[in-house]
C-alpha cells in the first residue's frame, strides 16, 4: 500500500438516486446549502448502472458547455480533483490505463476506499466493485442514515466513499414508512416478476404522477436532515459531492421513470460540492 500524500483530503460522493433537479429545488434543502450553490448539470447516462460507471471513472455530471471540444472539458474536469483531494498534479493521464477513480485512489494514492449502495443493479458482483476495500449492497434500499452510522475513517490514511442513496428512487419511500403504504403501479413495482411473467405495463393518471413527484420531493427534504448527520460524521479535511445519477420522468411527453428514454428531465440533475471544515 503506497504512502498517502501529505494533507490529502477525504472524498465522499453521495448519489441521490433518480433525483431530478427541480425536485431538489422544490425540496428546499438548507443543510445541503452549507456546501455551496446547487447547479443544474447533466448526467452522462439515463440509467443507474452506466451512470455510476461514469461517476467512478471520475466523470461527474457535466455542464453541457457549448463551443468546447469534449477532450478539453474532460481535461478540466479531471484537473479539479487536485483541489478536491488536496493533491497536486491529478490529471487524465495519471488515471490511465485503468481510468477508474477507486483503483487510482487505492493503488496509487493509498486511500481507503468504500462503497455502500442501495440499488441491486450495483451489487458487489458487478464490475463496479473494483478498487474498493469494502463494497456493500445495503439490506434496505431506503436507509441513508444506516450508511452514515457505518462510516469509518482510518487515522493513518485518507478515505474515499461512494454512497448510493435510494430514498429518492421509486417508490420514494422513507425508512419509517410501512411498505404496505408504498405506491403500487403496474409495470413498475415488482418489475423483475413482471418481466419474467410477461406482465403488461399499466397506464398512469396525472394524479398518480403528481403524487409520485411529491413523494420524491418529500424524500429529498427528509434526506437533508440525514446529510446533516453525514456532515457531523465526517472528519475535518473532507470534500463532499452530492448529486444524482440521472433524473426521472413524471409524465412529461408520456414518460414515467428512467432508462431507455431520451428526454431532458431524465438527464437533468442537481450538483453541489465543497469542503467541510
C-alpha atoms as an extended CHARMM CRD file, in Angstrom:
* protein
*
       277  EXT
         1         1  UNK       CA              0.0000000000        0.0000000000        0.0000000000  PROA      1               0.0000000000
         2         2  UNK       CA              1.5690000000        3.3370000000       -1.0440000000  PROA      2               0.0000000000
         3         3  UNK       CA              2.0860000000        6.1000000000        1.4760000000  PROA      3               0.0000000000
         4         4  UNK       CA             -0.7090000000        8.7160000000        1.0350000000  PROA      4               0.0000000000
         5         5  UNK       CA              0.3020000000       12.2580000000        0.0430000000  PROA      5               0.0000000000
         6         6  UNK       CA              0.6890000000       14.6220000000        2.9810000000  PROA      6               0.0000000000
         7         7  UNK       CA             -2.5190000000       16.5650000000        3.6430000000  PROA      7               0.0000000000
         8         8  UNK       CA             -4.6920000000       14.6000000000        1.1890000000  PROA      8               0.0000000000
         9         9  UNK       CA             -8.4170000000       15.1690000000        1.7290000000  PROA      9               0.0000000000
        10        10  UNK       CA            -11.1200000000       12.6040000000        2.3240000000  PROA      10              0.0000000000
        11        11  UNK       CA            -13.6290000000       12.4260000000       -0.5270000000  PROA      11              0.0000000000
        12        12  UNK       CA            -17.2930000000       11.4560000000       -0.1470000000  PROA      12              0.0000000000
        13        13  UNK       CA            -19.5990000000       11.2600000000       -3.1790000000  PROA      13              0.0000000000
        14        14  UNK       CA            -23.3070000000       10.9870000000       -2.3830000000  PROA      14              0.0000000000
        15        15  UNK       CA            -25.6060000000        9.9140000000       -5.2190000000  PROA      15              0.0000000000
        16        16  UNK       CA            -29.2800000000       10.6260000000       -4.5040000000  PROA      16              0.0000000000
        17        17  UNK       CA            -30.6070000000        8.0550000000       -6.9380000000  PROA      17              0.0000000000
        18        18  UNK       CA            -33.0850000000        9.2870000000       -9.5710000000  PROA      18              0.0000000000
        19        19  UNK       CA            -33.4280000000       12.7700000000       -8.0570000000  PROA      19              0.0000000000
        20        20  UNK       CA            -34.1720000000       15.3000000000      -10.7520000000  PROA      20              0.0000000000
        21        21  UNK       CA            -33.0930000000       18.9160000000      -10.4480000000  PROA      21              0.0000000000
        22        22  UNK       CA            -36.4940000000       20.5280000000       -9.9960000000  PROA      22              0.0000000000
        23        23  UNK       CA            -37.4710000000       18.0330000000       -7.2880000000  PROA      23              0.0000000000
        24        24  UNK       CA            -34.3000000000       19.0280000000       -5.4460000000  PROA      24              0.0000000000
        25        25  UNK       CA            -35.1920000000       22.7270000000       -5.8380000000  PROA      25              0.0000000000
        26        26  UNK       CA            -38.7460000000       22.1720000000       -4.5830000000  PROA      26              0.0000000000
        27        27  UNK       CA            -37.4550000000       20.2740000000       -1.5370000000  PROA      27              0.0000000000
        28        28  UNK       CA            -35.5320000000       23.3110000000       -0.2210000000  PROA      28              0.0000000000
        29        29  UNK       CA            -32.5720000000       21.6130000000        1.4610000000  PROA      29              0.0000000000
        30        30  UNK       CA            -30.9660000000       24.1980000000        3.8000000000  PROA      30              0.0000000000
        31        31  UNK       CA            -28.3920000000       21.8680000000        5.3690000000  PROA      31              0.0000000000
        32        32  UNK       CA            -27.0380000000       20.9370000000        1.9630000000  PROA      32              0.0000000000
        33        33  UNK       CA            -26.5810000000       24.6160000000        1.1180000000  PROA      33              0.0000000000
        34        34  UNK       CA            -23.6120000000       24.5990000000        3.5110000000  PROA      34              0.0000000000
        35        35  UNK       CA            -21.6190000000       23.0940000000        0.6410000000  PROA      35              0.0000000000
        36        36  UNK       CA            -22.4340000000       25.9380000000       -1.7350000000  PROA      36              0.0000000000
        37        37  UNK       CA            -24.8640000000       26.8190000000       -4.5110000000  PROA      37              0.0000000000
        38        38  UNK       CA            -26.6300000000       23.9670000000       -6.2670000000  PROA      38              0.0000000000
        39        39  UNK       CA            -26.0010000000       23.7580000000      -10.0080000000  PROA      39              0.0000000000
        40        40  UNK       CA            -28.1130000000       22.2350000000      -12.7500000000  PROA      40              0.0000000000
        41        41  UNK       CA            -25.9600000000       19.6930000000      -14.5450000000  PROA      41              0.0000000000
        42        42  UNK       CA            -26.4090000000       16.7790000000      -16.9240000000  PROA      42              0.0000000000
        43        43  UNK       CA            -25.8350000000       13.0640000000      -16.4240000000  PROA      43              0.0000000000
        44        44  UNK       CA            -23.8540000000       11.0650000000      -18.9840000000  PROA      44              0.0000000000
        45        45  UNK       CA            -26.4800000000        8.2920000000      -18.8430000000  PROA      45              0.0000000000
        46        46  UNK       CA            -30.1920000000        7.8160000000      -18.1920000000  PROA      46              0.0000000000
        47        47  UNK       CA            -29.9200000000        4.6720000000      -16.0750000000  PROA      47              0.0000000000
        48        48  UNK       CA            -28.2780000000        3.7590000000      -12.7700000000  PROA      48              0.0000000000
        49        49  UNK       CA            -25.5500000000        1.2680000000      -13.7580000000  PROA      49              0.0000000000
        50        50  UNK       CA            -23.9480000000        3.1140000000      -16.7080000000  PROA      50              0.0000000000
        51        51  UNK       CA            -24.2200000000        6.4120000000      -14.8810000000  PROA      51              0.0000000000
        52        52  UNK       CA            -22.3410000000        5.0400000000      -11.8770000000  PROA      52              0.0000000000
        53        53  UNK       CA            -19.6330000000        3.6890000000      -14.1590000000  PROA      53              0.0000000000
        54        54  UNK       CA            -19.1030000000        7.2100000000      -15.4960000000  PROA      54              0.0000000000
        55        55  UNK       CA            -19.0940000000        8.6100000000      -11.9720000000  PROA      55              0.0000000000
        56        56  UNK       CA            -16.4740000000        6.0980000000      -10.8530000000  PROA      56              0.0000000000
        57        57  UNK       CA            -14.3550000000        6.9310000000      -13.9060000000  PROA      57              0.0000000000
        58        58  UNK       CA            -14.1810000000       10.3570000000      -12.2790000000  PROA      58              0.0000000000
        59        59  UNK       CA            -16.5940000000       11.9510000000      -14.7560000000  PROA      59              0.0000000000
        60        60  UNK       CA            -19.1340000000       13.8460000000      -12.6850000000  PROA      60              0.0000000000
        61        61  UNK       CA            -22.3470000000       15.2490000000      -14.1950000000  PROA      61              0.0000000000
        62        62  UNK       CA            -21.3510000000       17.8080000000      -16.8170000000  PROA      62              0.0000000000
        63        63  UNK       CA            -22.3500000000       21.3890000000      -17.5850000000  PROA      63              0.0000000000
        64        64  UNK       CA            -23.0400000000       20.7860000000      -21.3080000000  PROA      64              0.0000000000
        65        65  UNK       CA            -20.8170000000       23.6700000000      -22.4430000000  PROA      65              0.0000000000
        66        66  UNK       CA            -21.1450000000       24.9480000000      -25.9940000000  PROA      66              0.0000000000
        67        67  UNK       CA            -18.2050000000       25.6230000000      -28.3560000000  PROA      67              0.0000000000
        68        68  UNK       CA            -15.8640000000       23.3820000000      -26.3360000000  PROA      68              0.0000000000
        69        69  UNK       CA            -14.1730000000       20.1890000000      -27.5050000000  PROA      69              0.0000000000
        70        70  UNK       CA            -15.0760000000       17.1860000000      -25.3390000000  PROA      70              0.0000000000
        71        71  UNK       CA            -11.3990000000       16.4110000000      -24.7060000000  PROA      71              0.0000000000
        72        72  UNK       CA            -10.8220000000       19.8870000000      -23.2760000000  PROA      72              0.0000000000
        73        73  UNK       CA            -13.8380000000       19.5640000000      -20.9780000000  PROA      73              0.0000000000
        74        74  UNK       CA            -12.6450000000       16.1840000000      -19.7110000000  PROA      74              0.0000000000
        75        75  UNK       CA             -9.1770000000       17.6280000000      -19.0950000000  PROA      75              0.0000000000
        76        76  UNK       CA            -10.5340000000       20.4400000000      -16.9490000000  PROA      76              0.0000000000
        77        77  UNK       CA            -12.9270000000       18.0970000000      -15.1350000000  PROA      77              0.0000000000
        78        78  UNK       CA            -10.1000000000       15.7670000000      -14.0780000000  PROA      78              0.0000000000
        79        79  UNK       CA             -7.8700000000       18.6840000000      -13.0520000000  PROA      79              0.0000000000
        80        80  UNK       CA            -10.4910000000       19.6500000000      -10.4510000000  PROA      80              0.0000000000
        81        81  UNK       CA             -9.5180000000       16.5270000000       -8.4790000000  PROA      81              0.0000000000
        82        82  UNK       CA             -6.3070000000       18.2540000000       -7.4160000000  PROA      82              0.0000000000
        83        83  UNK       CA             -8.4500000000       20.7520000000       -5.4890000000  PROA      83              0.0000000000
        84        84  UNK       CA            -10.8890000000       18.1250000000       -4.2260000000  PROA      84              0.0000000000
        85        85  UNK       CA             -8.1920000000       15.7500000000       -2.9960000000  PROA      85              0.0000000000
        86        86  UNK       CA             -5.6170000000       18.3540000000       -1.9930000000  PROA      86              0.0000000000
        87        87  UNK       CA             -3.0880000000       16.5040000000       -4.1590000000  PROA      87              0.0000000000
        88        88  UNK       CA             -1.2260000000       18.4050000000       -6.9150000000  PROA      88              0.0000000000
        89        89  UNK       CA             -0.9640000000       17.0140000000      -10.4330000000  PROA      89              0.0000000000
        90        90  UNK       CA             -4.1740000000       14.9920000000      -10.7060000000  PROA      90              0.0000000000
        91        91  UNK       CA             -4.9860000000       14.7580000000      -14.3970000000  PROA      91              0.0000000000
        92        92  UNK       CA             -6.3790000000       12.3790000000      -17.0100000000  PROA      92              0.0000000000
        93        93  UNK       CA             -3.0080000000       10.8250000000      -17.8270000000  PROA      93              0.0000000000
        94        94  UNK       CA             -2.3820000000        9.8210000000      -14.1980000000  PROA      94              0.0000000000
        95        95  UNK       CA             -5.5870000000        7.7710000000      -14.1050000000  PROA      95              0.0000000000
        96        96  UNK       CA             -4.5400000000        5.7100000000      -17.1230000000  PROA      96              0.0000000000
        97        97  UNK       CA             -4.5950000000        2.8850000000      -18.0440000000  PROA      97              0.0000000000
        98        98  UNK       CA             -7.3900000000        1.8150000000      -15.6870000000  PROA      98              0.0000000000
        99        99  UNK       CA             -9.2680000000        5.1470000000      -15.7570000000  PROA      99              0.0000000000
       100       100  UNK       CA            -11.1160000000        4.1570000000      -12.6000000000  PROA      100             0.0000000000
       101       101  UNK       CA            -11.1620000000        6.5210000000       -9.6380000000  PROA      101             0.0000000000
       102       102  UNK       CA            -11.4110000000        3.9550000000       -6.7800000000  PROA      102             0.0000000000
       103       103  UNK       CA             -8.4510000000        1.9470000000       -8.1330000000  PROA      103             0.0000000000
       104       104  UNK       CA             -6.3870000000        5.0930000000       -8.6470000000  PROA      104             0.0000000000
       105       105  UNK       CA             -7.1200000000        6.3700000000       -5.1400000000  PROA      105             0.0000000000
       106       106  UNK       CA             -6.4340000000        2.9820000000       -3.5590000000  PROA      106             0.0000000000
       107       107  UNK       CA             -3.4720000000        1.7040000000       -5.5640000000  PROA      107             0.0000000000
       108       108  UNK       CA             -1.6870000000        4.9560000000       -6.4270000000  PROA      108             0.0000000000
       109       109  UNK       CA             -2.5310000000        7.3820000000       -3.6190000000  PROA      109             0.0000000000
       110       110  UNK       CA             -3.0020000000        4.9210000000       -0.7510000000  PROA      110             0.0000000000
       111       111  UNK       CA             -6.6190000000        5.7730000000        0.0850000000  PROA      111             0.0000000000
       112       112  UNK       CA             -9.0130000000        3.5490000000        1.9880000000  PROA      112             0.0000000000
       113       113  UNK       CA            -11.9530000000        3.0330000000       -0.3940000000  PROA      113             0.0000000000
       114       114  UNK       CA            -15.5170000000        2.0780000000        0.4670000000  PROA      114             0.0000000000
       115       115  UNK       CA            -18.9300000000        1.9550000000       -1.1960000000  PROA      115             0.0000000000
       116       116  UNK       CA            -22.4060000000        1.4410000000        0.2140000000  PROA      116             0.0000000000
       117       117  UNK       CA            -25.0980000000        1.0960000000       -2.4450000000  PROA      117             0.0000000000
       118       118  UNK       CA            -28.8800000000        0.8440000000       -2.3480000000  PROA      118             0.0000000000
       119       119  UNK       CA            -29.7620000000       -0.4020000000       -5.8200000000  PROA      119             0.0000000000
       120       120  UNK       CA            -29.4090000000       -4.1540000000       -6.6030000000  PROA      120             0.0000000000
       121       121  UNK       CA            -28.0700000000       -3.3680000000      -10.1050000000  PROA      121             0.0000000000
       122       122  UNK       CA            -24.9760000000       -2.0120000000       -8.3300000000  PROA      122             0.0000000000
       123       123  UNK       CA            -24.4050000000       -5.1090000000       -6.1920000000  PROA      123             0.0000000000
       124       124  UNK       CA            -20.9010000000       -6.2910000000       -5.3050000000  PROA      124             0.0000000000
       125       125  UNK       CA            -20.8100000000       -8.9480000000       -8.0790000000  PROA      125             0.0000000000
       126       126  UNK       CA            -20.9310000000       -6.2430000000      -10.7800000000  PROA      126             0.0000000000
       127       127  UNK       CA            -17.7980000000       -4.8330000000      -12.4780000000  PROA      127             0.0000000000
       128       128  UNK       CA            -18.2470000000       -1.6260000000      -10.4690000000  PROA      128             0.0000000000
       129       129  UNK       CA            -16.7240000000       -3.4080000000       -7.4770000000  PROA      129             0.0000000000
       130       130  UNK       CA            -13.0950000000       -2.7800000000       -8.3850000000  PROA      130             0.0000000000
       131       131  UNK       CA            -10.5360000000       -0.9450000000       -6.3060000000  PROA      131             0.0000000000
       132       132  UNK       CA            -12.6300000000       -0.9880000000       -3.1370000000  PROA      132             0.0000000000
       133       133  UNK       CA            -11.5650000000       -2.1760000000        0.3170000000  PROA      133             0.0000000000
       134       134  UNK       CA            -15.2610000000       -2.5250000000        1.1520000000  PROA      134             0.0000000000
       135       135  UNK       CA            -18.2470000000       -2.6610000000       -1.1880000000  PROA      135             0.0000000000
       136       136  UNK       CA            -21.6780000000       -3.4440000000        0.2460000000  PROA      136             0.0000000000
       137       137  UNK       CA            -25.2380000000       -3.6580000000       -1.0390000000  PROA      137             0.0000000000
       138       138  UNK       CA            -27.2860000000       -2.3870000000        1.8850000000  PROA      138             0.0000000000
       139       139  UNK       CA            -30.0160000000       -4.6530000000        3.3090000000  PROA      139             0.0000000000
       140       140  UNK       CA            -32.5970000000       -1.8770000000        2.8010000000  PROA      140             0.0000000000
       141       141  UNK       CA            -32.8410000000        0.2400000000       -0.3240000000  PROA      141             0.0000000000
       142       142  UNK       CA            -34.0110000000        3.3680000000        1.5010000000  PROA      142             0.0000000000
       143       143  UNK       CA            -31.8870000000        3.9860000000        4.5950000000  PROA      143             0.0000000000
       144       144  UNK       CA            -29.0950000000        6.5110000000        4.1250000000  PROA      144             0.0000000000
       145       145  UNK       CA            -28.9120000000        7.0040000000        7.8900000000  PROA      145             0.0000000000
       146       146  UNK       CA            -27.7220000000        3.3900000000        8.2140000000  PROA      146             0.0000000000
       147       147  UNK       CA            -24.8810000000        4.1960000000        5.7950000000  PROA      147             0.0000000000
       148       148  UNK       CA            -23.8440000000        7.2200000000        7.8350000000  PROA      148             0.0000000000
       149       149  UNK       CA            -23.7370000000        5.1450000000       11.0060000000  PROA      149             0.0000000000
       150       150  UNK       CA            -21.3450000000        2.6900000000        9.3160000000  PROA      150             0.0000000000
       151       151  UNK       CA            -18.8670000000        5.2670000000        8.0240000000  PROA      151             0.0000000000
       152       152  UNK       CA            -15.3640000000        4.7310000000        9.3470000000  PROA      152             0.0000000000
       153       153  UNK       CA            -12.3410000000        6.8920000000        8.5640000000  PROA      153             0.0000000000
       154       154  UNK       CA             -8.8540000000        5.4510000000        9.1800000000  PROA      154             0.0000000000
       155       155  UNK       CA             -6.4530000000        7.5400000000       11.2290000000  PROA      155             0.0000000000
       156       156  UNK       CA             -3.4440000000        6.7280000000        9.0260000000  PROA      156             0.0000000000
       157       157  UNK       CA             -4.7800000000        7.4470000000        5.5380000000  PROA      157             0.0000000000
       158       158  UNK       CA             -7.4960000000        9.4470000000        3.7460000000  PROA      158             0.0000000000
       159       159  UNK       CA            -10.7230000000        7.7420000000        2.7080000000  PROA      159             0.0000000000
       160       160  UNK       CA            -12.9620000000        7.7300000000       -0.3370000000  PROA      160             0.0000000000
       161       161  UNK       CA            -16.6110000000        6.7240000000       -0.0210000000  PROA      161             0.0000000000
       162       162  UNK       CA            -19.3640000000        6.3250000000       -2.5980000000  PROA      162             0.0000000000
       163       163  UNK       CA            -22.8760000000        6.3550000000       -1.1240000000  PROA      163             0.0000000000
       164       164  UNK       CA            -25.7280000000        5.4120000000       -3.4700000000  PROA      164             0.0000000000
       165       165  UNK       CA            -28.9140000000        6.5560000000       -1.6960000000  PROA      165             0.0000000000
       166       166  UNK       CA            -32.2790000000        5.0030000000       -2.5400000000  PROA      166             0.0000000000
       167       167  UNK       CA            -34.9070000000        7.1160000000       -0.7780000000  PROA      167             0.0000000000
       168       168  UNK       CA            -35.3240000000        9.2840000000       -3.9020000000  PROA      168             0.0000000000
       169       169  UNK       CA            -35.7170000000        6.2400000000       -6.1740000000  PROA      169             0.0000000000
       170       170  UNK       CA            -39.1680000000        4.7390000000       -6.8260000000  PROA      170             0.0000000000
       171       171  UNK       CA            -41.2160000000        4.1460000000       -4.6410000000  PROA      171             0.0000000000
       172       172  UNK       CA            -39.7030000000        7.2660000000       -2.9950000000  PROA      172             0.0000000000
       173       173  UNK       CA            -40.1610000000        5.7870000000        0.4750000000  PROA      173             0.0000000000
       174       174  UNK       CA            -38.7690000000        6.9390000000        3.8040000000  PROA      174             0.0000000000
       175       175  UNK       CA            -37.2620000000        4.2530000000        6.0570000000  PROA      175             0.0000000000
       176       176  UNK       CA            -40.0280000000        4.8070000000        8.6120000000  PROA      176             0.0000000000
       177       177  UNK       CA            -42.8130000000        4.2350000000        6.0750000000  PROA      177             0.0000000000
       178       178  UNK       CA            -44.7690000000        0.9800000000        6.1430000000  PROA      178             0.0000000000
       179       179  UNK       CA            -44.1720000000       -0.8660000000        2.8250000000  PROA      179             0.0000000000
       180       180  UNK       CA            -47.9050000000       -1.5400000000        2.7130000000  PROA      180             0.0000000000
       181       181  UNK       CA            -48.3230000000        2.2080000000        2.1090000000  PROA      181             0.0000000000
       182       182  UNK       CA            -45.9460000000        2.3750000000       -0.8400000000  PROA      182             0.0000000000
       183       183  UNK       CA            -47.4660000000        3.1380000000       -4.2620000000  PROA      183             0.0000000000
       184       184  UNK       CA            -48.1010000000        0.0560000000       -6.3780000000  PROA      184             0.0000000000
       185       185  UNK       CA            -48.0590000000        0.8550000000      -10.0750000000  PROA      185             0.0000000000
       186       186  UNK       CA            -48.3910000000       -1.8830000000      -12.7250000000  PROA      186             0.0000000000
       187       187  UNK       CA            -45.1650000000       -2.4140000000      -14.6200000000  PROA      187             0.0000000000
       188       188  UNK       CA            -43.0940000000       -0.5430000000      -12.0210000000  PROA      188             0.0000000000
       189       189  UNK       CA            -43.4430000000       -2.2190000000       -8.6580000000  PROA      189             0.0000000000
       190       190  UNK       CA            -42.2220000000       -5.7920000000       -8.9090000000  PROA      190             0.0000000000
       191       191  UNK       CA            -40.6330000000       -5.1560000000      -12.3020000000  PROA      191             0.0000000000
       192       192  UNK       CA            -38.4950000000       -8.3230000000      -12.1800000000  PROA      192             0.0000000000
       193       193  UNK       CA            -41.5180000000      -10.5050000000      -11.5500000000  PROA      193             0.0000000000
       194       194  UNK       CA            -43.4680000000       -8.8350000000      -14.3320000000  PROA      194             0.0000000000
       195       195  UNK       CA            -40.6280000000       -9.1860000000      -16.8230000000  PROA      195             0.0000000000
       196       196  UNK       CA            -40.3370000000      -12.8810000000      -16.0260000000  PROA      196             0.0000000000
       197       197  UNK       CA            -44.0720000000      -13.4340000000      -16.2880000000  PROA      197             0.0000000000
       198       198  UNK       CA            -44.6090000000      -11.2330000000      -19.3200000000  PROA      198             0.0000000000
       199       199  UNK       CA            -46.8510000000       -8.8380000000      -17.4290000000  PROA      199             0.0000000000
       200       200  UNK       CA            -48.2840000000       -5.8080000000      -19.1960000000  PROA      200             0.0000000000
       201       201  UNK       CA            -47.4700000000       -2.2680000000      -18.2340000000  PROA      201             0.0000000000
       202       202  UNK       CA            -50.2890000000       -0.1470000000      -16.9400000000  PROA      202             0.0000000000
       203       203  UNK       CA            -51.0520000000        3.4920000000      -17.6060000000  PROA      203             0.0000000000
       204       204  UNK       CA            -50.6540000000        6.2790000000      -15.0730000000  PROA      204             0.0000000000
       205       205  UNK       CA            -53.0710000000        9.0540000000      -14.2720000000  PROA      205             0.0000000000
       206       206  UNK       CA            -51.9760000000       12.6620000000      -13.8780000000  PROA      206             0.0000000000
       207       207  UNK       CA            -52.8900000000       12.4680000000      -10.1940000000  PROA      207             0.0000000000
       208       208  UNK       CA            -50.6940000000        9.3860000000       -9.6740000000  PROA      208             0.0000000000
       209       209  UNK       CA            -47.7410000000       11.0410000000      -11.3770000000  PROA      209             0.0000000000
       210       210  UNK       CA            -48.1460000000       14.2390000000       -9.3380000000  PROA      210             0.0000000000
       211       211  UNK       CA            -48.2870000000       12.1580000000       -6.1630000000  PROA      211             0.0000000000
       212       212  UNK       CA            -45.0990000000       10.3190000000       -7.1480000000  PROA      212             0.0000000000
       213       213  UNK       CA            -43.1420000000       13.5070000000       -7.6990000000  PROA      213             0.0000000000
       214       214  UNK       CA            -44.4710000000       14.8690000000       -4.3920000000  PROA      214             0.0000000000
       215       215  UNK       CA            -43.1230000000       11.7180000000       -2.7590000000  PROA      215             0.0000000000
       216       216  UNK       CA            -39.7000000000       12.2710000000       -4.3250000000  PROA      216             0.0000000000
       217       217  UNK       CA            -39.6700000000       15.8740000000       -3.0920000000  PROA      217             0.0000000000
       218       218  UNK       CA            -40.6310000000       14.6930000000        0.4050000000  PROA      218             0.0000000000
       219       219  UNK       CA            -37.8200000000       12.1330000000        0.3290000000  PROA      219             0.0000000000
       220       220  UNK       CA            -35.3020000000       14.8110000000       -0.6570000000  PROA      220             0.0000000000
       221       221  UNK       CA            -36.4660000000       17.0510000000        2.1940000000  PROA      221             0.0000000000
       222       222  UNK       CA            -36.0290000000       14.1720000000        4.6250000000  PROA      222             0.0000000000
       223       223  UNK       CA            -32.5400000000       13.4360000000        3.2840000000  PROA      223             0.0000000000
       224       224  UNK       CA            -31.4390000000       16.9830000000        4.0410000000  PROA      224             0.0000000000
       225       225  UNK       CA            -31.5950000000       16.0310000000        7.7360000000  PROA      225             0.0000000000
       226       226  UNK       CA            -29.5830000000       12.8460000000        7.0960000000  PROA      226             0.0000000000
       227       227  UNK       CA            -26.9900000000       14.8210000000        5.1460000000  PROA      227             0.0000000000
       228       228  UNK       CA            -26.6310000000       16.9140000000        8.2910000000  PROA      228             0.0000000000
       229       229  UNK       CA            -25.7420000000       13.7080000000       10.1430000000  PROA      229             0.0000000000
       230       230  UNK       CA            -23.2100000000       12.9540000000        7.3980000000  PROA      230             0.0000000000
       231       231  UNK       CA            -21.6120000000       16.3770000000        7.8060000000  PROA      231             0.0000000000
       232       232  UNK       CA            -21.2920000000       15.7250000000       11.5520000000  PROA      232             0.0000000000
       233       233  UNK       CA            -19.8260000000       12.2350000000       10.9600000000  PROA      233             0.0000000000
       234       234  UNK       CA            -17.0110000000       13.0560000000        8.5600000000  PROA      234             0.0000000000
       235       235  UNK       CA            -13.6380000000       14.2280000000        9.9150000000  PROA      235             0.0000000000
       236       236  UNK       CA            -12.0440000000       17.5900000000        9.1240000000  PROA      236             0.0000000000
       237       237  UNK       CA            -10.4990000000       17.9780000000        5.6810000000  PROA      237             0.0000000000
       238       238  UNK       CA            -13.3110000000       16.1890000000        3.8360000000  PROA      238             0.0000000000
       239       239  UNK       CA            -14.5670000000       17.1500000000        0.3650000000  PROA      239             0.0000000000
       240       240  UNK       CA            -18.2110000000       16.2210000000       -0.2210000000  PROA      240             0.0000000000
       241       241  UNK       CA            -20.0070000000       15.9740000000       -3.5670000000  PROA      241             0.0000000000
       242       242  UNK       CA            -23.7830000000       15.4910000000       -3.6650000000  PROA      242             0.0000000000
       243       243  UNK       CA            -25.5230000000       14.8320000000       -6.9600000000  PROA      243             0.0000000000
       244       244  UNK       CA            -27.7850000000       12.3470000000       -8.7530000000  PROA      244             0.0000000000
       245       245  UNK       CA            -27.0660000000        9.5990000000      -11.2500000000  PROA      245             0.0000000000
       246       246  UNK       CA            -29.9370000000       10.6600000000      -13.5340000000  PROA      246             0.0000000000
       247       247  UNK       CA            -33.3100000000       12.3540000000      -13.3850000000  PROA      247             0.0000000000
       248       248  UNK       CA            -36.8380000000       10.9950000000      -13.5090000000  PROA      248             0.0000000000
       249       249  UNK       CA            -39.8950000000       11.4660000000      -15.7230000000  PROA      249             0.0000000000
       250       250  UNK       CA            -43.2770000000       12.1500000000      -14.1470000000  PROA      250             0.0000000000
       251       251  UNK       CA            -45.4670000000       12.1890000000      -17.2400000000  PROA      251             0.0000000000
       252       252  UNK       CA            -43.5540000000       14.5890000000      -19.4630000000  PROA      252             0.0000000000
       253       253  UNK       CA            -44.0440000000       13.5680000000      -23.1240000000  PROA      253             0.0000000000
       254       254  UNK       CA            -45.8330000000       10.4320000000      -21.8980000000  PROA      254             0.0000000000
       255       255  UNK       CA            -42.8470000000        9.0030000000      -19.9890000000  PROA      255             0.0000000000
       256       256  UNK       CA            -42.5240000000        7.7190000000      -16.4470000000  PROA      256             0.0000000000
       257       257  UNK       CA            -39.2930000000        6.7820000000      -14.6830000000  PROA      257             0.0000000000
       258       258  UNK       CA            -35.8740000000        6.4690000000      -16.3210000000  PROA      258             0.0000000000
       259       259  UNK       CA            -33.9240000000        4.0800000000      -18.5270000000  PROA      259             0.0000000000
       260       260  UNK       CA            -34.3290000000        3.8270000000      -22.3070000000  PROA      260             0.0000000000
       261       261  UNK       CA            -35.6260000000        7.3910000000      -22.5040000000  PROA      261             0.0000000000
       262       262  UNK       CA            -34.2210000000       10.4110000000      -24.3580000000  PROA      262             0.0000000000
       263       263  UNK       CA            -35.6690000000       13.4500000000      -22.5820000000  PROA      263             0.0000000000
       264       264  UNK       CA            -34.0710000000       16.4320000000      -20.8550000000  PROA      264             0.0000000000
       265       265  UNK       CA            -35.6460000000       15.6280000000      -17.4800000000  PROA      265             0.0000000000
       266       266  UNK       CA            -34.0250000000       12.1890000000      -17.3130000000  PROA      266             0.0000000000
       267       267  UNK       CA            -30.5580000000       13.7140000000      -17.8220000000  PROA      267             0.0000000000
       268       268  UNK       CA            -31.0350000000       16.8870000000      -15.7550000000  PROA      268             0.0000000000
       269       269  UNK       CA            -29.5640000000       16.5150000000      -12.2600000000  PROA      269             0.0000000000
       270       270  UNK       CA            -28.5610000000       18.6690000000       -9.2900000000  PROA      270             0.0000000000
       271       271  UNK       CA            -24.9100000000       19.0730000000       -8.3190000000  PROA      271             0.0000000000
       272       272  UNK       CA            -23.1780000000       20.6900000000       -5.3550000000  PROA      272             0.0000000000
       273       273  UNK       CA            -19.7270000000       20.2290000000       -3.8510000000  PROA      273             0.0000000000
       274       274  UNK       CA            -17.4940000000       21.7300000000       -1.2370000000  PROA      274             0.0000000000
       275       275  UNK       CA            -15.0250000000       21.1710000000        1.5670000000  PROA      275             0.0000000000
       276       276  UNK       CA            -16.2230000000       20.7290000000        5.1390000000  PROA      276             0.0000000000
       277       277  UNK       CA            -14.2300000000       22.3220000000        7.9520000000  PROA      277             0.0000000000
